[in-house]
Amino acid sequence: MPRTTFGKTRDQAKPYAIYKNDQGWEWRVLKTYKHSSAEIKDPYARWFVAATSPMMPDGSYEMGDIYSSYIKSHGGQLVLADDGWLDQYA
């Protein structure tokens, strides 16, 4: 199984990708733990993210791990990403 290309943690100002939904949530992907091909078979594949929502004070984020499937199942749409991310996830 290939290793993830996104295993080095990034700053929230320069994430690998940004996902948003129509309820005002935003997830900035800062690190992944598995290669995208392995995530397909694992509903518990995690991403380390900086997240914000309408319930958060303006400009603030909470950081932590989240299941990648959670973002997708809650309407997360890819709005910005590195070329490498687009190659694997778009």
N, C-alpha and C positions, 0 to 999 in steps of 0.2 A: 504494500500500500504506500503510495507517495506521501511525503511529508507536506504539511501545510505551508503555503507560501506566505501566509499572513500570521505567523506565530510570534512576531516581534510586536510588542505593545506600542501603539502610537498615541500621540497626544490627541485629545478630543477636537482640537482645532484642525487636525489633518488626519481624519479617519480614512480607513480603507474604503468605506462605503457609508452612505446615509440612506436610511429607510424612513418613510413617513406614511401615516394613514390619515384618513379624512376626519378623524376625531381630535387631531392636534398632537398626536404622539410622534416623537422622533427618536430613532435609535441610530447612534453613530458607532459603527463597528470598529473597535480598536484592536481586536485580536481574535483569531480563531484557534481552536485546539486540534481540529482534524482537517484533512484535505477535503475539498468539496465533494469528491467522489465517494468518500467514506460517510459524509453527512447524509447522503441520499438514503442510506440503509439504517441510519440511527436517528430515531425521533428525539433522542436526548442529547444530540450534538449541541455544544454550547458555543456562544460567542461572548466575548467580553465587550461590553458596550457602555457608552455614556447615553443615558436616556432622559428625555424630558416629556412633560405632558401638560395639558391645560391646568392641572392642579398644582404645578410647580411654580415657585416665584419666577418672574421673568429672568431669563438668562441663566437659570440654574439647571444643573444636570445631576443625576445620581449615576454612579458607576457600579457595575457588577456584571455577573454572568447571567445569561438568559438563553433559553433554548431557541435555536434559530427557527424551529418550527412554530414557536409562539409568535414571533414577529410576522411570519407569513400568514398564520391563521387569523391574526388580528388586523389584516388589511395592509400590512407594511408593503409599500411599493418603493422600489429602488429609484432614488431621485438623483444621486450623485455617486460616482465611484471611480477608482483608479482603473487604468486599462487592464491591469492584471486581474482585478476583481471582475470586470466585465467579461474577460476571457473565460472565467470559471463559473460565474453565477448568472450571467445575463442570457 
